[in-house]
């Protein structure tokens, strides 16, 4: 009888802990979505460099437009496929290459957000830059800022997001594709500090 009672207590405690963790996770997910940027408030500030993270629509075009508007000296495009050069990227973006091709650096090493931050930090240090404007998608911005601040804590980083039309941020829970995207970004965000902790051990 005592064993059965103890098993019931353990089961009840386990369910309570799981329920509490789910509640905390859902609360964090709500906060994460609420903090996805909706407006570019710092778009008029000039920086030493522009950094575009590849992997989504509108990012490259936005970075090139900012460069052509003299919002920075150089543009660093991180996560480019091997074999793609500057002229090809400009052609795809339908931009005349002559005024811009000298001011663009491509990074072929990074294959995820962590790599983007590491390679950008190296490039910023090599060039002696102290500020950058980070261009990526709105849903990707919170995690990107977290990784970039961790990789280069002394660099001023100004977010400049783009809003892909297929990502419905405000009603994300009604769209399965967007929901999976948001949840995936949130999970990666909360596990980033855990990864840093294990790296320090």
C-alpha positions, -999 to +999 in steps of 0.1 A: +000+000+000+029+023+009+046+015-024+015+023-043+011+056-025+047+066-032+042+058-069+012+080-070+031+109-054+060+105-078+036+104-107+017+135-095+050+153-089+062+144-124+030+156-140+032+188-121+068+195-131+060+187-168+030+210-167+050+238-152+078+234-178+052+235-206+036+266-191+070+283-189+078+272-225+045+286-238+050+318-219+084+322-234+071+315-268+045+343-264+072+367-253+095+356-282+068+363-308+058+396-291+095+407-294+098+399-331+105+434-346+076+450-365+092+483-374+127+494-384+133+523-360+171+527-366+171+527-404+186+562-407+217+555-387+249+549-407+273+522-397+308+510-407+294+479-423+263+461-435+259+424-429+234+403-448+226+368-437+216+347-467+188+321-466+156+341-472+139+365-496+144+403-496+176+402-475+201+406-503+181+432-521+177+452-489+214+450-481+224+462-516+198+490-514+213+502-481+248+500-496+238+520-527+223+546-503+257+550-486+244+536-453+278+519-448+313+516-463+312+478-469+287+450-473+295+415-459+272+388-472+275+357-450+266+322-459+270+324-497+271+291-517+305+281-531+309+292-567+287+322-565+305+355-570+296+392-565+286+398-601+262+368-600+246+381-568+242+415-583+228+401-615+202+381-596+193+412-576+190+431-609+215+458-598+242+474-620+274+459-606+298+487-615+293+510-585+290+483-559+311+453-566+342+468-551+324+473-517+311+437-512+327+408-494+313+373-496+316+347-469+315+311-480+323+294-447+292+300-426+264+275-430+242+285-400+235+315-377+264+305-354+288+305-383+274+338-396+283+354-362+317+338-360+328+348-396+313+383-393+333+388-361+365+378-378+358+401-408+348+431-385+381+426-365+402+424-397+388+456-410+388+475-377+350+482-378+331+490-347+295+491-359+273+471-382+237+469-395+224+434-394+200+425-422+179+393-419+143+383-416+121+396-387+115+361-372+153+354-374+164+387-359+161+378-321+184+348-324+207+365-348+212+394-324+218+370-295+245+351-315+261+383-328+263+400-295+278+369-280+304+366-308+313+404-308+302+420-275+321+452-282+305+459-316+275+482-320+248+462-338+218+478-354+190+454-365+174+459-399+148+433-406+129+423-437+094+409-437+089+379-460+053+378-473+049+341-466+056+345-429+025+356-410+040+370-378+008+384-362-014+353-368+014+328-368-006+301-349-032+300-377-005+292-403+012+258-399+043+268-419+048+300-399+041+282-366+068+256-373+092+284-382+085+305-351+086+275-328+119+263-344+135+297-340+123+300-304+137+266-294+171+274-310+171+307-291+165+292-257+191+265-262+218+289-273+229+298-237+230+260-229+254+255-258+276+283-245+276+268-210+288+234-223+315+252-244+328+267-212+331+234-194 
